[in-house]
Structure formats: C-alpha cells, structure tokens
Amino acid sequence: MSRNGGKLRLAVFKFSSCSGCQDELINLGEDLLSIIEKVEIAYFLEASSRIDPGPYDVALIEGSIPTPHEMEVVKSIRRNSKIVIPIGTCAVHGGPQSLRNWMDHGDVVRQVYPRPEWINSLDKTTPISEHIKVDYQVSGCPVNRLQLLSVLKQVLVGKRPYHRLESLCQECKRRGNVCVMVSRGTPCLGPIMVEGCGALCPSYARGCYGCFGPMIDPKPEALARGFEEIGLPREEVILKLRNFSSWSEPLRRFLERYERG
C-alpha cells in the first residue's frame, strides 16, 4: 500500500444517505484515536474541510447511487483506491431510498417534484457493489461503530476483515430475549437478518424490521410462511419484507416471485 510517513491514506465519501454512518465513525471518539497514528485522513468532509487528492489506501463509502453523476463519481473512487469498503445498509443493500425501485420511476418523480423535467436520476437506486468491485462490506442503519473499527484495524494489519454474519436470532438468544413471534405473534424479521444491532428492537418486545440487511442464505420463503401462519395477509407480508434491504439479491428475488403469487 502507498503510505505517507508510514500511514495509510483514508478517504470517507458520502452518496445518497443521511450521514448517520459517517457520524458513527466520528462517534468512535477515543477509540478512533487508537488508530490515528497509523492513518492519515485525507478526505472526510463530514469531519474536516481538508481535501487531498488520491490515490487512497482505503475508501469508506456511505450511501447508495441514484443518479448518473454519482455513478461516475463512485467509479472514479474505485480507480483511485486500493481498498473500497461500503459502510451502512444504504451502501451495501440500497437502503430506504431503494424502496422507490418497486414503483414506476416516472410516477415517483412526478409525485415528489414540482418540476420533474429538472430531475436527472437513474431508474433504480442501487448499492455500491452494483457499480464497482468492492473489497469488504459493513452493513447497518447506522453501521455498528465497533464492527467498523474492527474492520479498519484488521485492514491496518493486512488481514482480510471478518465479523460475524449470524442471524439476529442468535443475538436474541445471547441476550436471553423471549422470541416475540413465538410469545406474542409479533412479525419479526430477525430469523433472516444479520446481527449487529444487539437485538435492539426485540429487546423491547418489538419485531426486527431489518435495518442490518439479510444474512447469508436468509430463506425468506420460510419466514413468509411463518408470517402467514400467524395471520398476516399476503399484502402485509410483502410490506414487512420491503424494507431497508429489500433490494438485496435474495430478498428481491423472493419478492418478485412472491408478488406474482
């Protein structure tokens, strides 16, 4: 890797998103200082007005891609960076803004904007990996700051980053939570969603609504049957599964079949 005085050059970019994942990076506070001797922050507009050109050793990217301009910018970042890591569910799975993908693009533009002819957007809002090759990904809405710190530390020492990708149900078990679907009949996406939030919603007797995205091989068809068995009509099942990460490949593929029903 190209280093400046022994430091890795880090850049943090934002596309269409709420900035929450960048804020989590800033919120690391003293933990972030633990790696600052090994990292030079070359570009991070959320935290600094400093703008240094690439090349960069590591680029973190928040947000999804809804416009032709952003599509070209993200390709430029890829050319200029050794390692590219999308962070947050918008960057990894498309995020809430990808919900428009289930609707007609022209209808959405006409309903939202008073002058739709001024809007230059893509038909779909898509994750970073649909436009460029990515090296690792860390999902979450917002991203889990400790998972993000762990990934950065592993990159610093030249390791391939790893963090657990078990289902949220495993976090509930570790916390001793009673299953809200079994005990209350509350629809919960936990069985198909990846851990990372600490089972926050089920810990307050609420069903998970999928902000960390699907786990590996999520089996949404089995969960849909479970929802139907507790009394949800098909339309409600579809709405439950159309969430932060419904444009991810496994959920999108299932929903396209299920809606044809």
Phi, psi and omega in degrees: 000146176285127183237150177246105183062033181084359182259145172280138180271118183252134174235142179236121184243153179233131170247216185287111186186184184258358183078002182298325181287323174296321178298323178295326175296315177296322182291353173298334174054239183297329178297325177293325178297336181294340179247359188294336178290341182253357185232133170255118179278103187271334182205117180195081189295337177293334186244341187205150176274358180293132178229102177255135179290161176289184010282157179245149175283316181227131174241122171264135183234122173258144172100159179259179188244106180252354186229155177301323180298312180295327178298320179289322180296317182293328175294323177295320178299318179299317180295334188259005187227139178287313181236130179242127183232103171295138179234134179093157186293330176298312182289326186273321187235355180111331175070185181303326183294340178284355176299334179292343180297338180276359181241169176288126185300316180298319179297319180299312182299317182293326182283330187268320190249136178290335179234074184301337181292345178275349187271129177239089182230159177286160178296329181233148169263123192229157178289166183301321186293346177280353183243329181218165172285131176247155184264319177215166177218145176227108184272182179130147179226086000278173177302146174288116187298326181286325173297317180297316178298319179299317179297316180298318180296320180292322176297320182299326182264008175083016179268154171283119185300147178218136164214156187298144179234036178285167179286160179300332179304326179294323176293321177299318179297318180295329180273353181077022180287141171280134183298124183288333177288317182288315187274332186237349185071025181272123178301133183218132179273002184309321182298339183245357183258150183281149179289172176146335183268354185080022182055046186301305184293312178299334177294342176248028175062030176244149177287145173297139176244018161087030187284349177260358176086170186288148173284177176292131180052068191285338182060056180297334180297323178292320179292321178300319177297320178298319177297318179297323181293334177267010171104006180282129173291161183306320181297323179289323177300316179299315180295324178295321184276340174277097187218204182310325190238022184291347177270002172294152189304311184294322179286319179298315181298318180292314183297324178298323176287314186297321182291334177285337174025000000 
